[in-house]
Amino acid sequence: MQTYFEKDFVTIGYDQGDHIIIVKWKLTPTSAEFREGLNTLTTIIEHFKTGKVIGDTTHMGAIHPDDQQWSATEWFQSALKSGLSQLAFIVPSDIFTQMSLDGAKSQVVGEHPIAYFENMESAIDWLKKSSNSNISSSPSNQ
């Protein structure tokens, strides 16, 4: 994986072989850090011309409700315009992070290919097998 962006709170890289962007949150980001990470992700989607993204939230922690709303509305629409097509989350067993992700997902307007997984391998497999245009292939939870 080629690292494209790295800070104390997040690493964003590109897997050229699978044409997938991987976002690994290292700790709970501040509001400014969270938004910086996601805005950078939008730029990376455009740069690598791929809409397949894995968000590893294993170490992310809970996100403030204002940031959940911002990511689900403003950022998500911007990311879709930049080419986001599929989003796979690797979720921790931490109930607070799961609640943050559920809160953000519930605010996304429309149906989009978003899926949740327990490990990186399952997320990569789903992205490889899924068609960008076939939302019904998206599992709701794994």
Steps between C-alpha positions, in 0.01 A plus 500: 500500500626843405455755782354822363415692818616439857436681825495394866127423472467342153685332214353499150654274242439355159511131412593507132443127446137511612443868409372572853556793736553397862439742788634387838391714791764465774319679783196714569547813289398850600229660288762683292706181456196295400401753236858535376523123458173472309570805282839352415328172415283683245813637334655151495187350341535753217878452472494120471168491310353229718185506707575187699583594859561305820471688828671317786330645809640244743688767699287802412279538805178699509446795268309810611141512369571825312781327312280197436242728341763690298656176368162348411373807317755754377807276474315196364342699217839651414661156506232359268566784254873420521433138409430311824313187398545240776584541867595210726547561872703277728326538833633442849320324779487841678131586528565877494673489162225276364241750620691785331507311170132408529418863576687622194353232272146579610550859379616406149229583249416227248636151458872457455731198502624510858588184691648408839758231568701355785829478308695642206488179293119491496482868405746455211314190377171693496652791308656263246174311445256790506395688194501880527151510357343216697396633839311180579833314525582704809459302821345698781728350758759226517 
